[in-house]
């Protein structure tokens, strides 16, 4: 979908795999039409700003997940890394180490957990599912240990400005998420690393036969995922105004769901960055719209689940 | 050291062969090697030609590869000439794959020496071999289905533009060069932007061969290039192999298809149970003889 094909565009529209690639975009458009008819508030500038702000953290997390899934793996630890990063930030801040150092430590912690994930998966030859399930538990445990189970309030002007400030009509969060997405897109399609990542995920043996160090590629993908989860931890702390050791399971499920909605093959080697970003927007819009329509909060996970499974069904047409 | 020792030995060999040619019965050719441990005598008898210094590109001198106690190949001495197709035939488990892995840098030989262009070479990885101009077309082709043709042709050899410390893929240049690589070998493929997944088996083989031939390589090793192809596609791929030969490359062909080996090759080496059974110039042998050499039935037949 990123490469220009020679076939005329109308021919592509009849190709079911085209629709599978663009599941998220099509669904997002339908959802926006539906919600804007049902609720006059949905398409107002204020609501769109709130929606994008709410989506930013998920977008950052989703991009890391996308890189891992493109290698044919999965990172179940992203939400726990986010929590751990947030707690590390809180602890460092409450010890008076300064907000810059605290944020940096949160990101470094996420990166380190990602590195460990990658090393154990690539060098230890253990299934990604098991390794990241383990680090899911270990990272949330570490967050509890570090914080002694107690949240830390953070009223820092820098974090406050990060969460509420905006450039024109666009919030800093949104700008940050957009920058991450643009860089991730360029790295994936315009760098050697990106091509090698797709090759590793698509056919590890072939990539290795061509001399690509597939272990290094996989480890790097988990490092990126961990680093972005750490950044997402900083964003969440800024948004909530506190570092809480509480688990954020919905972030994990939504990040995987957004990747699936975004047309990325769970077998690896095929996908985009834009797709999962749109997937994350779709999931956030779904929750936002249902809230506007005063649908009980309890229905939201149900709706997300149905949308994801429907998307996965559509993906079967992907070639 | 280099070539001197083996070639010297081969010259003796030639003299003895010529002496034997006077006789109508091939069994009367005396074995050129006195060392009985080196090769079984029936095998030695059938080594036909000597490496010709001017044309030989690859010379494998008494290469052995052992995995612990398993002797995968023992004392293999073969060579391949520029501008020729050299076939290696043998039954499953004869050691063909191990031999080509010793040449392509996957394995280091336990004993013996590989010479390329008269110089001893030691490869520690396939990249080493590739840098020296040895390319392998694997049976699996090593193509990534979800990447485009040009991405596969340039996989791990991407062309980049530098922007200070950053580098970006030069997609335009890679597309252009890909089209050149394919057209040089007269490979017809609808679009270099097509994903490999959409190609037929023959087209994939053509892409893999073009990639192997397109990097200034001097030796292309092909492992069963037409095993999975239909009749018409096989013919296309065979044309492609002949074109590589005409371009002056040395081609090392592993094939089970005797018909193909007889049609394409200039030189044939026969392996059995990890040893070299013999070698023939293709015009001097027949499919029937090859079968008997491969199965070891030759002696009985000769009687």
Interface residues (C-beta under 8 A of the other chain):
Chain A: X3 X4 X5 X6 X186 X189 X190 X191 X192 X195 X196 X198 X199 X202 X203 X205 X206 X207 X209 X210 X211 X212 X265 X269 X270 X319
Chain B: X125 X126 X127 X130 X138 X140 X141 X142 X143 X144 X145 X146 X147 X148 X151 X155 X156 X158 X160 X167 X168 X169 X171 X190 X191 X193 X194 X197
